[in-house]
Amino acid sequence: MKKNVVLKGILDAGVIAVIRGDSRDQAIKIVDAAVKGGIKIMELTMTVPNPLEMIKEAADKYKGTDVIIGAGTVLDTETARACILAGAQFIVSPSLDVDTLKLCNKYKVLVTPGVMTIKDAITALEYGVDIIKIFPANLYGPSVIKSFRGPLPQGEFMPTGGVAVENIHEWVNVGAVAVGTGSNLTKGAATGDYAAVENEARRFVEAYRKAKESK
């Protein structure tokens, strides 16, 4: 899938499921439940056992659909390249690593680094980053996007960390182009309640839709 198609998919969908789990099997079940609930963008993190196998399995399973599989918690170029070869269609990092940005640009793969400062955000823009991840967003609150967009109105920002159904409208209202959600979405999986994950995914999609419509 081409980079521009992935970017459009993320911007259209708006909600990215950040998938962690105690096992590959649990992570895949979370992915399936989130997809059933209507979320189309999956960030499979490198903190899961056998993460590359998980990415390949998910990428193969949803090949030819509108579900987009990416890799998260990518810390370096070696991991980024391995994820891309396993089938990841976008790369997400918790911080900004210039070498990882260069590698993803080389392969024309969308990359979203996490930033906490204006300096990092400017560096991200200099390396052609399309969506800048604000992480951990719960340390700031929605007003941080207005602060970032003051000197950087050309930036597109995505908060991850602390985003919930109850506050998603606050992030959208200040200009977030997408949101990432992890534990608030997937907490049901801890007890094997994947129906709860599916239901929460449905609530996230609906809350995002309403927030965009009312903006």
Salt bridges, closest charged atoms under 4 A:
ASP12 OD2 - LYS8 NZ 2.60
ASP25 OD2 - LYS29 NZ 3.35
ASP32 OD2 - LYS61 NZ 2.73
GLU53 OE1 - ARG24 NH1 2.54
GLU57 OE1 - ARG24 NE 3.47
ASP60 OD2 - LYS56 NZ 2.84
ASP66 OD1 - LYS40 NZ 3.67
ASP130 OD2 - LYS3 NZ 3.33
GLU166 OE2 - ARG203 NH2 3.51
GLU198 OE2 - ARG202 NH2 2.85
GLU200 OE1 - ARG203 NH1 2.94
GLU206 OE2 - ARG209 NH2 2.34
GLU206 OE2 - LYS210 NZ 3.96
GLU213 OE2 - ARG209 NH1 2.75
